[in-house]
Amino acid sequence: MANTRLTTLLVLYCVLSLPGGGNAQSNLTDAEISKQCSSAQQSCKQCITTNPRCTWCNDNRVPTAIRKNCKLDKENNQTCSVGVNSPQTLINKTIDEEFTAENKTNVTHPIQLKPQEVSVKLRIGQPTKVNITFHKLIDFPLDLYYVMDLSLSMRDDLAQLKILGSTLIDVLRNVTVNTRLGFGTFVDKVIAPFASDNKDM
């Protein structure tokens, strides 16, 4: 049977979110979000944690009692001329090494995920997706150790295992050529309840 190499690519979507109801708030209309922002005028912190689309205008020239610093993002973008505070989620791939080549064998730590490490700075209430790609290696190390009970009740299974021994290693090598197969045995203590003390058995 020909050895067919199959590369599998799987993209995993990791959704990250800090508490704040981001999923529910994403369904609100602009008018509803604007109303939320209007009620968060105490501080910049209160503003930007009320809704991911609330932004804080850094204009302190108007008296606190009457100014409206916290507004919907597009409203502040049009009216604030001194700078808008609207922190954004930042994603940094701190370790992003290439996949281990398929022709490399006996690699101690093969790379099958990209990126390997991600640093994420989340804005409260703002869900964020991080894409992780999985690349299956045909030669990924695989060890199988088979432990067999050698008590009399397992003699039929032992005979079957002897027949399937060579077939088992062939099947494993269809998954990866970098494989090792081991066998071990054990026998329960010849006392109840581990074994029967019936001499006729």
C-alpha positions as CSV (number, residue, x, y, z in Angstrom):
1,M,0.0,0.0,0.0
2,A,1.4,3.4,-1.1
3,N,2.3,5.8,1.7
4,T,0.0,8.7,1.1
5,R,1.0,12.0,2.9
6,L,-2.0,14.0,3.9
7,T,-1.6,17.6,5.2
8,T,-4.5,18.7,7.4
9,L,-5.1,22.4,8.0
10,L,-7.6,23.3,10.7
11,V,-8.3,26.9,11.7
12,L,-9.5,27.2,15.3
13,Y,-11.3,30.3,16.3
14,C,-10.7,31.3,20.0
15,V,-13.2,34.0,21.2
16,L,-11.9,36.0,24.0
17,S,-13.9,38.5,26.1
18,L,-13.7,40.2,29.4
19,P,-16.9,40.6,31.5
20,G,-19.1,43.5,30.2
21,G,-21.9,41.9,28.1
22,G,-20.1,42.5,24.7
23,N,-22.2,39.9,22.9
24,A,-25.5,41.4,24.1
25,Q,-24.4,45.0,23.6
26,S,-23.4,44.2,20.0
27,N,-27.1,43.9,19.1
28,L,-28.0,47.4,20.3
29,T,-28.9,50.2,17.9
30,D,-26.8,53.3,17.7
31,A,-29.5,55.2,19.5
32,E,-29.5,52.7,22.4
33,I,-25.7,52.8,22.7
34,S,-25.7,56.6,22.5
35,K,-28.1,56.6,25.5
36,Q,-25.8,54.4,27.4
37,C,-22.9,56.7,26.7
38,S,-24.9,59.7,27.8
39,S,-25.4,58.2,31.2
40,A,-21.7,57.6,31.8
41,Q,-20.3,61.1,32.3
42,Q,-18.6,60.6,35.7
43,S,-15.2,59.6,34.4
44,C,-13.3,58.3,31.4
45,K,-13.1,54.9,33.0
46,Q,-16.9,54.7,33.5
47,C,-17.4,55.8,29.9
48,I,-15.1,53.3,28.1
49,T,-16.3,50.4,30.2
50,T,-20.0,51.1,29.6
51,N,-19.9,49.9,26.0
52,P,-17.1,49.2,23.5
53,R,-18.4,52.0,21.3
54,C,-18.5,54.6,24.0
55,T,-15.6,57.1,23.7
56,W,-14.3,59.9,25.9
57,C,-13.5,63.4,24.7
58,N,-10.5,64.9,26.5
59,D,-12.0,68.4,26.3
60,N,-11.9,69.9,29.9
61,R,-12.7,73.5,28.8
62,V,-16.4,73.2,29.5
63,P,-17.6,72.9,33.2
64,T,-18.1,69.4,34.4
65,A,-21.7,69.9,35.3
66,I,-22.8,70.6,31.7
67,R,-20.2,69.0,29.4
68,K,-20.9,65.7,27.7
69,N,-17.5,64.0,27.2
70,C,-18.8,60.4,26.8
71,K,-20.5,59.9,23.4
72,L,-21.0,57.3,20.8
73,D,-17.8,56.8,18.8
74,K,-19.0,58.4,15.6
75,E,-20.5,61.3,17.5
76,N,-17.2,62.1,19.3
77,N,-15.3,61.8,16.0
78,Q,-17.4,64.6,14.6
79,T,-17.5,66.9,17.6
80,C,-14.4,66.4,19.7
81,S,-11.4,68.4,18.5
82,V,-8.9,67.8,21.3
83,G,-8.5,64.0,21.2
84,V,-10.7,61.0,21.8
85,N,-9.9,58.3,24.4
86,S,-11.1,54.9,22.9
87,P,-8.8,52.0,23.8
88,Q,-8.7,49.2,21.3
89,T,-8.1,45.5,21.7
90,L,-4.5,44.7,20.8
91,I,-3.3,41.2,19.6
92,N,0.4,40.4,19.5
93,K,1.8,37.1,18.2
94,T,4.7,36.8,20.7
95,I,5.9,33.4,19.3
96,D,5.0,32.5,15.7
97,E,7.5,30.0,14.4
98,E,6.9,28.1,11.1
99,F,5.5,24.6,11.1
100,T,8.0,21.7,11.3
101,A,8.8,20.4,7.8
102,E,7.1,17.1,7.0
103,N,10.4,15.5,5.9
104,K,11.9,16.0,9.4
105,T,11.8,13.0,11.7
106,N,12.7,12.5,15.3
107,V,12.0,16.1,16.2
108,T,11.8,16.5,20.0
109,H,9.3,19.4,19.9
110,P,7.5,19.5,16.5
111,I,5.5,22.6,15.7
112,Q,1.9,21.9,14.7
113,L,0.2,25.0,15.9
114,K,0.6,28.6,14.6
115,P,1.0,31.0,16.5
116,Q,2.5,29.2,19.5
117,E,2.0,32.1,21.9
118,V,-0.3,35.1,21.7
119,S,-0.6,38.2,24.0
120,V,-4.0,39.8,23.9
121,K,-5.0,43.1,25.6
122,L,-8.8,43.3,25.7
123,R,-11.1,46.2,26.0
124,I,-13.9,45.3,28.4
125,G,-17.0,44.0,26.7
126,Q,-15.4,43.7,23.3
127,P,-15.2,40.1,22.0
128,T,-12.1,39.3,20.0
129,K,-11.2,36.3,17.7
130,V,-7.7,34.8,17.6
131,N,-7.0,32.5,14.7
132,I,-4.9,29.4,15.5
133,T,-3.9,27.1,12.6
134,F,-3.2,23.4,13.1
135,H,-1.0,21.5,10.7
136,K,-0.9,17.7,11.2
137,L,2.5,16.1,10.7
138,I,2.6,12.7,9.1
139,D,5.8,11.9,11.0
140,F,4.7,13.0,14.4
141,P,6.2,10.7,17.1
142,L,3.8,8.1,18.3
143,D,4.5,5.5,21.0
144,L,2.1,2.7,21.8
145,Y,2.6,0.4,24.8
146,Y,0.3,-2.5,25.1
147,V,-0.1,-4.1,28.5
148,M,-1.6,-7.7,28.4
149,D,-3.1,-9.7,31.2
150,L,-1.6,-13.2,31.1
151,S,-4.1,-14.8,33.4
152,L,-5.8,-17.9,32.1
153,S,-9.1,-16.1,31.4
154,M,-7.2,-13.9,28.8
155,R,-5.6,-16.8,26.8
156,D,-8.0,-16.3,23.8
157,D,-7.2,-12.6,23.7
158,L,-3.4,-13.3,23.9
159,A,-3.6,-15.7,20.9
160,Q,-5.5,-13.0,18.9
161,L,-2.9,-10.3,19.9
162,K,-0.1,-12.5,18.6
163,I,-1.9,-12.7,15.2
164,L,-2.6,-8.9,15.1
165,G,0.8,-7.8,16.3
166,S,2.4,-7.2,12.8
167,T,-0.9,-5.8,11.5
168,L,-1.1,-3.3,14.3
169,I,2.4,-1.8,13.6
170,D,1.5,-1.5,9.8
171,V,-1.7,0.4,10.7
172,L,0.2,2.8,12.9
173,R,2.8,3.5,10.2
174,N,-0.1,4.6,7.9
175,V,-0.5,7.4,10.5
176,T,3.2,8.2,11.1
177,V,6.4,6.4,10.2
178,N,8.0,7.7,13.5
179,T,6.4,5.1,15.7
180,R,7.4,2.6,18.4
181,L,5.3,-0.4,19.7
182,G,5.9,-2.0,23.0
183,F,4.3,-4.9,24.9
184,G,4.2,-5.6,28.6
185,T,2.5,-8.2,30.7
186,F,1.0,-8.6,34.2
187,V,-0.8,-11.2,36.3
188,D,-3.2,-10.4,39.1
189,K,-2.5,-11.7,42.6
190,V,-3.7,-15.3,43.0
191,I,-6.0,-14.4,45.8
192,A,-9.6,-13.3,46.0
193,P,-11.1,-11.1,44.7
194,F,-8.3,-10.8,42.0
195,A,-8.5,-14.4,41.0
196,S,-10.7,-17.4,41.6
197,D,-9.5,-20.0,44.2
198,N,-11.6,-22.7,42.5
199,K,-9.1,-25.5,41.8
200,D,-11.3,-26.9,39.1
201,M,-10.9,-23.8,36.9
